[in-house]
């Protein structure tokens, strides 16, 4: 009889243990589902920058915490306040993933994406913060493509700063980063047909894109047909004002000396 009681006790203990495991599994499942639901509600992440607010789109089924051990480690370090790891997470995370969104906001702290390790009030970041970078910016804006590359490569230029973005797009001439010196204009290009880059700007100016006219004027060799065409905003004005301040018919809203 004593043996039967021992067996019954063992069976009861085993059942209780199994029930406890089942409850733990249910709790884990519930927590997992709750995390999933909460995660699915996150569709965008915002980050305040010097230029305004940057919005990072997040796909509902994108990779997030728990999907990648290496990114999880960066996520945890970022969450714990290690800003350099937030930057590394943002740079290495899949596009539009929850990892990227978490890194972009510096661990939901809403700082500059990609430069979390740099305080908001630290420079240089935007035009006016550093005279030497400003000089390169000005030269890039005037059409000196090699100076765009110099600005991009300058060690004092923080990654993803406004300086960096301006330089990487060759003075906001392109949507994607590129090597700007590849588009350096030869100084013997005097008329339409002499240079593909200037021809493209000429065509865009002719079609009424006033910013292209200004860019054509700045980048064209002196006394060339390209320069004259850009100066006159595609033969629309007398050349005394910026083309971006003129409409396609030559009526101006602001007069600015070139």
C-alpha positions in Angstrom: 0.0 0.0 0.0 2.9 2.3 0.9 4.3 1.7 -2.5 1.1 2.6 -4.2 0.9 5.9 -2.3 4.4 6.8 -3.4 3.6 6.1 -7.0 0.4 8.2 -6.7 2.4 11.0 -5.2 4.9 10.8 -8.0 2.2 10.9 -10.6 0.5 13.9 -8.9 3.8 15.7 -8.8 4.5 15.0 -12.4 1.0 16.2 -13.4 1.5 19.5 -11.5 4.9 20.0 -13.1 3.4 19.4 -16.6 0.5 21.8 -15.8 3.0 24.5 -14.7 5.0 24.1 -17.9 1.8 24.4 -19.9 0.9 27.7 -18.1 4.4 29.1 -18.7 4.1 28.3 -22.4 0.7 30.0 -22.5 2.1 33.0 -20.8 5.1 33.1 -23.2 2.7 32.8 -26.1 0.5 35.5 -24.8 3.6 37.8 -24.3 4.8 37.0 -27.7 1.5 37.8 -29.3 1.2 41.0 -27.3 4.7 42.0 -28.5 3.7 41.1 -32.0 0.5 43.2 -31.9 2.3 46.1 -30.3 5.1 45.8 -32.9 2.6 45.7 -35.8 1.2 49.0 -34.6 4.5 50.7 -35.3 4.4 52.0 -38.9 6.7 55.0 -38.8 9.5 56.3 -36.7 10.4 60.0 -36.5 13.7 61.6 -35.8 14.2 65.3 -35.2 17.0 66.8 -37.2 18.4 70.3 -37.8 16.4 70.3 -41.0 13.2 69.2 -39.5 11.6 65.8 -38.8 12.7 62.7 -40.6 10.2 59.9 -41.0 11.3 56.3 -41.3 8.7 53.9 -42.8 8.4 50.5 -41.1 6.9 47.5 -42.8 4.5 45.6 -40.5 6.2 42.3 -41.3 9.8 43.6 -41.2 12.6 42.3 -39.1 12.6 43.4 -35.5 14.0 42.5 -32.1 14.5 38.8 -31.7 15.1 38.1 -35.4 18.9 38.6 -35.5 21.3 38.0 -32.6 23.9 40.5 -33.8 21.3 43.2 -34.4 19.6 42.3 -31.1 22.9 43.0 -29.3 23.1 46.4 -30.9 19.4 47.0 -30.1 20.0 46.3 -26.5 23.1 48.5 -26.3 21.3 51.3 -28.0 18.3 50.9 -25.6 20.7 51.1 -22.7 22.1 54.4 -23.9 25.1 53.5 -26.0 24.6 56.0 -28.8 27.4 54.7 -31.1 25.6 51.4 -31.1 22.4 53.1 -32.2 24.3 54.5 -35.2 25.7 51.1 -36.0 22.3 49.5 -35.7 20.7 52.2 -38.0 23.5 51.7 -40.6 23.5 47.9 -40.7 19.8 47.2 -40.2 17.6 46.1 -43.2 15.8 49.0 -44.8 12.3 49.8 -43.4 12.9 47.3 -40.6 12.0 47.8 -36.9 15.7 47.6 -36.2 16.4 50.5 -38.5 13.5 52.6 -37.0 14.9 52.0 -33.5 18.4 53.0 -34.5 17.1 56.0 -36.5 15.4 57.5 -33.4 18.5 56.7 -31.3 16.5 54.2 -29.2 13.3 56.2 -29.4 15.1 59.3 -28.2 14.3 61.3 -31.4 17.8 62.5 -32.2 19.5 62.7 -35.6 19.5 59.4 -37.5 22.9 57.9 -38.0 24.7 60.4 -35.7 23.2 59.6 -32.4 26.7 59.6 -30.8 26.9 63.3 -31.6 24.9 65.6 -29.3 22.2 67.7 -30.9 24.0 70.9 -30.3 27.4 69.6 -31.4 28.8 70.8 -34.8 29.5 70.9 -37.5 26.3 69.6 -38.8 24.7 72.2 -41.1 25.8 75.1 -43.3 27.2 77.9 -41.1 28.7 75.6 -38.4 32.2 75.4 -39.9 33.9 78.0 -42.2 36.1 75.5 -44.0 33.2 73.2 -44.7 31.1 76.2 -45.8 33.8 77.1 -48.3 33.6 73.6 -49.8 29.8 73.8 -49.8 29.9 77.1 -51.7 32.3 75.7 -54.3 30.2 72.6 -54.7 27.1 74.7 -55.1 28.8 76.8 -57.8 29.5 73.7 -59.8 33.0 72.6 -58.8 32.3 68.9 -58.7 35.7 68.0 -57.2 34.9 70.3 -54.3 31.7 68.3 -53.7 33.8 65.2 -53.4 36.2 67.1 -51.1 33.4 68.1 -48.8 32.1 64.6 -48.8 35.5 63.1 -47.9 36.4 65.8 -45.3 37.1 64.1 -41.9 35.3 67.0 -40.2 32.1 66.2 -42.1 29.9 63.9 -39.9 28.1 61.1 -41.5 24.5 62.0 -42.5 25.0 65.6 -41.5 23.6 68.3 -43.9 27.1 68.8 -45.2 27.4 65.1 -45.9 24.0 64.9 -47.6 24.7 68.0 -49.7 28.1 66.7 -50.8 27.0 63.2 -51.5 24.3 64.4 -53.9 26.7 66.8 -55.7 25.0 69.9 -54.3 21.5 68.4 -54.4 21.8 67.7 -58.1 21.0 64.1 -57.8 18.7 62.0 -55.6 21.3 59.3 -54.8 24.9 59.6 -53.6 27.5 59.5 -56.3 31.1 60.5 -57.1 30.6 64.0 -58.3 34.0 64.5 -60.1 32.8 62.0 -62.7 30.6 64.9 -63.9 33.3 67.5 -64.1 32.7 69.8 -67.0 35.5 70.3 -69.6 36.5 74.0 -69.9 36.5 73.8 -73.7 32.8 72.9 -73.9 31.4 76.0 -75.6 28.2 75.0 -77.4 25.4 72.5 -77.3 26.7 69.1 -78.2 30.2 69.5 -76.6 29.4 68.0 -73.3 26.7 65.5 -72.2 26.3 66.9 -68.7 25.8 70.5 -69.9 23.6 69.2 -72.7 21.3 67.6 -70.1 21.1 70.9 -68.1 20.5 72.8 -71.3 17.6 70.5 -72.2 16.1 70.8 -68.7 16.4 74.5 -68.8 14.9 74.7 -72.2 11.9 72.7 -70.9 11.3 75.2 -68.2 13.2 73.8 -65.2 14.6 77.1 -63.8 17.0 75.4 -61.2 18.7 73.7 -64.2 19.2 77.0 -65.9 20.9 78.4 -62.8 23.0 75.3 -62.6 23.9 75.5 -66.2 25.0 79.1 -65.8 27.2 78.3 -62.8 28.8 75.2 -64.3 29.3 76.3 -67.9 32.7 77.6 -69.1 32.9 81.4 -69.3 31.7 83.1 -72.5 30.2 79.8 -73.8 26.8 79.4 -75.4 25.9 77.2 -72.4 26.6 80.1 -70.0 24.6 82.5 -72.0 21.6 80.2 -72.3 21.7 79.5 -68.6 22.1 83.2 -67.7 19.0 84.1 -69.7 17.0 81.3 -68.2 16.7 79.6 -71.5 16.3 83.0 -73.4 13.4 83.9 -71.1 14.9 86.8 -69.2 17.5 89.6 -69.5 19.9 87.7 -67.2 19.7 90.1 -64.2 17.9 87.7 -61.9 18.1 84.1 -60.6 16.1 81.8 -62.8 14.5 80.1 -59.8 13.0 83.4 -58.9 11.4 83.6 -62.4 8.5 81.7 -63.9 8.7 80.0 -67.3 7.4 83.1 -69.0 10.1 85.3 -67.6 8.0 87.1 -65.0 10.0 87.5 -61.8 9.0 87.5 -58.2 12.3 88.5 -56.8 15.3 90.2 -58.4 18.7 88.9 -57.4 22.0 89.7 -59.0 23.9 86.6 -60.3 
